[in-house]
């Protein structure tokens, strides 16, 4: 499969890992999830808070 201007997805992923881009993005996603969960705790009557907190964690923990 060659998308990404003639580069295979595997090659693009390798370059992203090599440059530290994936780790940077993962850390940013984690920071956003922490911030989102803190905001959720400020809402007193939120029935589905646990689901939203778990989803925030899932998004930053998932693999490429």
N, C-alpha and C positions, 0 to 999 in steps of 0.2 A: 504494500500500500504506500504510494507516494503522494502525499499531499504536502503542504507546507513548502511550497516553491521547490519541489523536487527532492526534498529531504524526507526520509522515512520518519514515521512517528518515533520509532526507537532511537534514531539518531538525534532527533530534537530533544527527547527525554534525556539522553545521555549528556547533551550539551547543557541543558538546564541544571542537571545535577552537578556537572563539573564546575559551572560558574557560581553555584550556591543559590541560584534563583529559587529552586524548589524549597530549600530550607528557609530562605527569607520569606517566601509566600506562606509557608506553614506557620512560621512564628507570627506573622501579621494576622493570619486567620485566627490563631489561638488568642491573640490580644483582643481582637474584635469579639470573639466568643465570650471572653471574660468580661468585657465591657457590656455586652448585651445581657449576660446573666445578671450582672449587677443592676442594670436598669430594670430587669424583670422583677427583682426583689423589692423594688420601690413601689410596685403596683400591689396593693393589698389584696384585692379580690380578683385574682386571675386563676380561673379554674384549671387551665391547661398549662400552667407554668412549668411543671415537671417535663412535659412533652417538649416544650420549647427549649428548655435547658439541655435536655438530652440531644435534641437536634443540633443545637449550637455546638455541642461537643463532637457530635458525629462529623459535622462539616470540616472541622480542622483536623480531626484524627484520621480521616479516610486516606487511603493510599492513592497514589497516582494511577 
